[in-house]
Amino acid sequence: MTSFKPKSAVPNLLDLVAEGEGLRIEFKRLVHSAPKIARSITAFANTSGGVILIGVDDDRRIVGIHSEKETLEVIDEAMRFYIEPKPRIGVSFAEFRRRMVLFVDIPQSPERPHFHVERESRRDSGKRGVERRVFIRDGSHNKAASEECIALMLSSREPLKVSFTDRERRLLDWLNRHNRITAEEFADNAGIPMKESRRILVSLVRSGALRLDTVNGIGGYTLALR
């Protein structure tokens, strides 16, 4: 769902521009590709939320947008065709020296993960295929989420259930000695299916006992207090 606010509804334009791009702020000089803006919207919704300033260059110059109508049409196309499920976003305008900047405000979504959906023709067969990917915000960049990160998002929709059996205690003892473990390693060590391994590890992350960290695109788990 998209909500619209009147012009000049966001008075902190200069503060946001001065802060620069980062985890919760992205600048775009213009928007002409619905799939690209959809990737940024999903990344913010899947992470900590944030705002996209359209009409601001990478070097922080406020250049403004040429057409409010065309920019809104691209955002509408992105929401309708390239994101599932659709997150809630807010759209506002602010004017600076007769230059219009569009704000796309994306809260952190309780319905994570949101998928970036793109339909592509396969080179081998020529048939149309659908690629569904989950993006998250990493500093000032959007990156594909690991399977562990996606599992954590899905788990956050459910009530937290944690049990400390011998299996969990052995896992914590192992981490005291080895620092880090992957879901595959835990599944092998405990002799359990990968699905069960991820469920246990994700529950321990949500409980605060473990921390999920990704190194070179590979998700792993460490003790939270180390």
C-alpha positions as a Markdown table, in Angstrom:
| # | Residue | x | y | z |
|---|---|---|---|---|
| 1 | Met | 0.0 | 0.0 | 0.0 |
| 2 | Thr | 1.3 | 3.5 | -0.9 |
| 3 | Ser | 0.3 | 6.6 | 1.1 |
| 4 | Phe | 0.9 | 10.1 | -0.3 |
| 5 | Lys | 1.7 | 13.2 | 1.7 |
| 6 | Pro | 1.5 | 16.8 | 0.5 |
| 7 | Lys | 4.5 | 18.8 | -0.8 |
| 8 | Ser | 6.9 | 20.2 | 1.8 |
| 9 | Ala | 5.7 | 17.4 | 4.3 |
| 10 | Val | 9.3 | 16.5 | 5.0 |
| 11 | Pro | 11.3 | 19.5 | 6.3 |
| 12 | Asn | 14.5 | 17.7 | 7.0 |
| 13 | Leu | 15.7 | 17.3 | 3.4 |
| 14 | Leu | 19.0 | 19.1 | 3.9 |
| 15 | Asp | 19.7 | 17.1 | 7.1 |
| 16 | Leu | 19.2 | 13.8 | 5.2 |
| 17 | Val | 21.3 | 15.0 | 2.3 |
| 18 | Ala | 24.1 | 16.1 | 4.7 |
| 19 | Glu | 24.0 | 12.7 | 6.4 |
| 20 | Gly | 24.8 | 10.9 | 3.1 |
| 21 | Glu | 23.9 | 7.5 | 1.8 |
| 22 | Gly | 24.0 | 4.6 | 4.3 |
| 23 | Leu | 22.0 | 1.9 | 5.9 |
| 24 | Arg | 18.8 | 3.9 | 5.9 |
| 25 | Ile | 19.3 | 6.5 | 3.2 |
| 26 | Glu | 19.7 | 6.2 | -0.6 |
| 27 | Phe | 20.0 | 8.9 | -3.3 |
| 28 | Lys | 18.8 | 8.6 | -6.8 |
| 29 | Arg | 19.2 | 11.3 | -9.4 |
| 30 | Leu | 16.3 | 9.9 | -11.4 |
| 31 | Val | 14.2 | 6.8 | -11.6 |
| 32 | His | 13.5 | 5.2 | -15.0 |
| 33 | Ser | 13.6 | 1.4 | -14.2 |
| 34 | Ala | 10.8 | -0.2 | -12.1 |
| 35 | Pro | 12.9 | -3.3 | -11.4 |
| 36 | Lys | 15.8 | -1.3 | -10.0 |
| 37 | Ile | 13.7 | 0.9 | -7.7 |
| 38 | Ala | 11.8 | -2.2 | -6.6 |
| 39 | Arg | 15.2 | -3.8 | -5.5 |
| 40 | Ser | 15.9 | -0.8 | -3.2 |
| 41 | Ile | 12.3 | -0.8 | -1.8 |
| 42 | Thr | 12.5 | -4.5 | -0.9 |
| 43 | Ala | 16.0 | -4.1 | 0.6 |
| 44 | Phe | 14.9 | -1.3 | 3.0 |
| 45 | Ala | 11.6 | -3.1 | 3.9 |
| 46 | Asn | 13.6 | -6.3 | 4.7 |
| 47 | Thr | 16.2 | -4.5 | 6.8 |
| 48 | Ser | 15.7 | -1.5 | 9.1 |
| 49 | Gly | 13.5 | 0.6 | 6.9 |
| 50 | Gly | 14.7 | 3.9 | 5.3 |
| 51 | Val | 14.1 | 6.6 | 2.8 |
| 52 | Ile | 15.0 | 6.9 | -0.9 |
| 53 | Leu | 15.5 | 10.5 | -2.1 |
| 54 | Ile | 14.8 | 10.9 | -5.8 |
| 55 | Gly | 16.2 | 14.0 | -7.3 |
| 56 | Val | 19.5 | 13.9 | -5.3 |
| 57 | Asp | 22.8 | 13.0 | -7.0 |
| 58 | Asp | 25.4 | 10.7 | -5.6 |
| 59 | Asp | 27.6 | 13.7 | -4.8 |
| 60 | Arg | 24.7 | 15.1 | -2.6 |
| 61 | Arg | 23.7 | 17.8 | -5.2 |
| 62 | Ile | 19.9 | 18.4 | -5.2 |
| 63 | Val | 19.1 | 18.3 | -8.9 |
| 64 | Gly | 15.3 | 17.7 | -8.6 |
| 65 | Ile | 13.1 | 15.5 | -10.7 |
| 66 | His | 11.7 | 16.5 | -14.2 |
| 67 | Ser | 8.3 | 14.9 | -13.9 |
| 68 | Glu | 6.4 | 14.0 | -10.7 |
| 69 | Lys | 3.9 | 12.1 | -12.7 |
| 70 | Glu | 6.4 | 9.9 | -14.5 |
| 71 | Thr | 8.4 | 9.2 | -11.3 |
| 72 | Leu | 5.3 | 8.1 | -9.5 |
| 73 | Glu | 4.3 | 5.9 | -12.4 |
| 74 | Val | 7.6 | 4.1 | -12.2 |
| 75 | Ile | 7.2 | 3.6 | -8.5 |
| 76 | Asp | 3.7 | 2.3 | -8.9 |
| 77 | Glu | 4.9 | -0.1 | -11.6 |
| 78 | Ala | 7.6 | -1.4 | -9.2 |
| 79 | Met | 5.1 | -2.0 | -6.5 |
| 80 | Arg | 2.5 | -3.7 | -8.7 |
| 81 | Phe | 4.8 | -6.0 | -10.7 |
| 82 | Tyr | 8.2 | -6.5 | -9.1 |
| 83 | Ile | 7.6 | -6.9 | -5.3 |
| 84 | Glu | 5.8 | -9.7 | -3.4 |
| 85 | Pro | 4.2 | -9.2 | -1.0 |
| 86 | Lys | 3.8 | -5.5 | -1.4 |
| 87 | Pro | 5.2 | -3.5 | 1.6 |
| 88 | Arg | 3.6 | -0.3 | 2.9 |
| 89 | Ile | 5.4 | 2.8 | 1.7 |
| 90 | Gly | 4.8 | 6.5 | 2.0 |
| 91 | Val | 5.5 | 9.1 | -0.8 |
| 92 | Ser | 6.1 | 12.8 | -0.1 |
| 93 | Phe | 7.5 | 15.8 | -1.9 |
| 94 | Ala | 9.9 | 18.6 | -0.7 |
| 95 | Glu | 10.9 | 21.6 | -2.7 |
| 96 | Phe | 14.4 | 23.2 | -2.5 |
| 97 | Arg | 15.2 | 26.3 | -4.7 |
| 98 | Arg | 12.4 | 25.4 | -7.1 |
| 99 | Arg | 13.7 | 21.8 | -7.4 |
| 100 | Met | 11.3 | 19.0 | -6.4 |
| 101 | Val | 12.6 | 16.0 | -4.5 |
| 102 | Leu | 10.5 | 12.9 | -4.0 |
| 103 | Phe | 10.8 | 11.0 | -0.7 |
| 104 | Val | 10.0 | 7.3 | -0.7 |
| 105 | Asp | 9.7 | 6.3 | 2.9 |
| 106 | Ile | 9.9 | 2.5 | 3.6 |
| 107 | Pro | 9.3 | 1.3 | 7.1 |
| 108 | Gln | 10.8 | -2.0 | 8.3 |
| 109 | Ser | 8.1 | -4.5 | 7.4 |
| 110 | Pro | 6.5 | -7.0 | 9.7 |
| 111 | Glu | 5.8 | -9.1 | 6.6 |
| 112 | Arg | 9.4 | -9.8 | 5.7 |
| 113 | Pro | 10.8 | -11.3 | 3.6 |
| 114 | His | 9.6 | -9.3 | 0.5 |
| 115 | Phe | 10.7 | -10.8 | -2.8 |
| 116 | His | 12.1 | -8.9 | -5.8 |
| 117 | Val | 10.3 | -10.6 | -8.7 |
| 118 | Glu | 11.7 | -10.3 | -12.2 |
| 119 | Arg | 10.5 | -12.2 | -15.3 |
| 120 | Glu | 13.3 | -13.1 | -17.7 |
| 121 | Ser | 13.7 | -15.1 | -20.9 |
| 122 | Arg | 16.0 | -18.1 | -20.4 |
| 123 | Arg | 18.9 | -18.2 | -22.9 |
| 124 | Asp | 18.9 | -22.0 | -23.3 |
| 125 | Ser | 15.2 | -22.4 | -24.1 |
| 126 | Gly | 13.9 | -18.9 | -24.8 |
| 127 | Lys | 11.0 | -19.5 | -22.3 |
| 128 | Arg | 10.0 | -16.9 | -19.8 |
| 129 | Gly | 11.1 | -17.7 | -16.2 |
| 130 | Val | 10.6 | -15.9 | -12.9 |
| 131 | Glu | 13.5 | -15.0 | -10.6 |
| 132 | Arg | 12.5 | -14.4 | -7.0 |
| 133 | Arg | 15.3 | -12.9 | -4.8 |
| 134 | Val | 15.4 | -11.4 | -1.3 |
| 135 | Phe | 17.5 | -8.2 | -0.9 |
| 136 | Ile | 18.7 | -6.6 | 2.3 |
| 137 | Arg | 20.5 | -3.3 | 3.0 |
| 138 | Asp | 24.2 | -3.6 | 3.7 |
| 139 | Gly | 25.6 | -0.2 | 4.5 |
| 140 | Ser | 24.9 | 1.9 | 1.5 |
| 141 | His | 24.4 | -1.1 | -0.8 |
| 142 | Asn | 21.6 | -3.6 | -1.6 |
| 143 | Lys | 22.7 | -7.2 | -1.5 |
| 144 | Ala | 21.1 | -10.7 | -1.9 |
| 145 | Ala | 20.2 | -12.2 | 1.5 |
| 146 | Ser | 21.6 | -15.5 | 2.6 |
| 147 | Glu | 19.3 | -18.5 | 3.2 |
| 148 | Glu | 20.0 | -18.0 | 7.0 |
| 149 | Cys | 18.9 | -14.4 | 6.8 |
| 150 | Ile | 15.7 | -15.4 | 5.0 |
| 151 | Ala | 15.0 | -18.1 | 7.5 |
| 152 | Leu | 15.3 | -15.6 | 10.3 |
| 153 | Met | 12.8 | -13.3 | 8.6 |
| 154 | Leu | 10.3 | -16.1 | 8.2 |
| 155 | Ser | 10.8 | -17.2 | 11.8 |
| 156 | Ser | 10.1 | -13.7 | 13.1 |
| 157 | Arg | 6.5 | -14.0 | 11.9 |
| 158 | Glu | 5.9 | -16.9 | 14.4 |
| 159 | Pro | 5.9 | -16.9 | 18.2 |
| 160 | Leu | 9.3 | -17.6 | 19.7 |
| 161 | Lys | 9.8 | -21.2 | 21.0 |
| 162 | Val | 13.2 | -22.1 | 22.5 |
| 163 | Ser | 14.1 | -25.4 | 24.3 |
| 164 | Phe | 17.4 | -26.0 | 25.9 |
| 165 | Thr | 17.9 | -29.8 | 25.5 |
| 166 | Asp | 21.3 | -31.6 | 25.4 |
| 167 | Arg | 21.5 | -30.8 | 21.7 |
| 168 | Glu | 21.3 | -27.0 | 22.3 |
| 169 | Arg | 23.7 | -27.2 | 25.2 |
| 170 | Arg | 26.3 | -29.2 | 23.1 |
| 171 | Leu | 25.9 | -26.6 | 20.4 |
| 172 | Leu | 26.7 | -23.7 | 22.8 |
| 173 | Asp | 29.7 | -25.7 | 24.2 |
| 174 | Trp | 31.0 | -26.3 | 20.7 |
| 175 | Leu | 30.7 | -22.5 | 19.9 |
| 176 | Asn | 32.7 | -21.7 | 23.1 |
| 177 | Arg | 35.5 | -23.7 | 21.6 |
| 178 | His | 35.2 | -23.0 | 17.9 |
| 179 | Asn | 33.6 | -19.5 | 17.7 |
| 180 | Arg | 31.5 | -20.1 | 14.6 |
| 181 | Ile | 29.2 | -22.7 | 13.0 |
| 182 | Thr | 27.2 | -22.9 | 9.9 |
| 183 | Ala | 23.8 | -24.6 | 9.6 |
| 184 | Glu | 25.4 | -27.4 | 7.5 |
| 185 | Glu | 28.0 | -28.0 | 10.1 |
| 186 | Phe | 25.5 | -28.2 | 12.9 |
| 187 | Ala | 23.3 | -30.5 | 10.9 |
| 188 | Asp | 26.2 | -32.9 | 10.3 |
| 189 | Asn | 27.4 | -32.7 | 13.9 |
| 190 | Ala | 24.0 | -33.3 | 15.4 |
| 191 | Gly | 22.8 | -35.8 | 12.8 |
| 192 | Ile | 19.7 | -33.8 | 12.0 |
| 193 | Pro | 18.1 | -32.5 | 8.8 |
| 194 | Met | 19.1 | -29.1 | 7.5 |
| 195 | Lys | 15.5 | -27.8 | 8.1 |
| 196 | Glu | 15.7 | -28.7 | 11.8 |
| 197 | Ser | 19.3 | -27.3 | 12.1 |
| 198 | Arg | 18.2 | -23.9 | 10.7 |
| 199 | Arg | 15.1 | -23.9 | 13.0 |
| 200 | Ile | 17.1 | -24.4 | 16.1 |
| 201 | Leu | 19.8 | -21.9 | 15.1 |
| 202 | Val | 17.3 | -19.2 | 14.1 |
| 203 | Ser | 15.4 | -19.7 | 17.4 |
| 204 | Leu | 18.6 | -19.2 | 19.4 |
| 205 | Val | 19.3 | -16.0 | 17.4 |
| 206 | Arg | 15.8 | -14.7 | 18.2 |
| 207 | Ser | 16.3 | -15.6 | 21.9 |
| 208 | Gly | 19.5 | -13.5 | 22.0 |
| 209 | Ala | 21.9 | -16.4 | 22.6 |
| 210 | Leu | 23.4 | -16.5 | 19.1 |
| 211 | Arg | 24.2 | -13.9 | 16.5 |
| 212 | Leu | 23.9 | -14.4 | 12.7 |
| 213 | Asp | 26.8 | -13.1 | 10.8 |
| 214 | Thr | 27.6 | -13.5 | 7.1 |
| 215 | Val | 31.2 | -13.8 | 5.8 |
| 216 | Asn | 31.8 | -13.8 | 2.0 |
| 217 | Gly | 28.1 | -14.5 | 1.4 |
| 218 | Ile | 28.0 | -17.5 | 3.8 |
| 219 | Gly | 25.8 | -17.3 | 6.8 |
| 220 | Gly | 27.2 | -18.5 | 10.1 |
| 221 | Tyr | 26.3 | -18.3 | 13.8 |
| 222 | Thr | 28.4 | -17.1 | 16.8 |
| 223 | Leu | 27.7 | -16.6 | 20.5 |
| 224 | Ala | 26.0 | -13.2 | 21.0 |
| 225 | Leu | 28.0 | -12.3 | 24.0 |
| 226 | Arg | 31.4 | -13.1 | 22.6 |
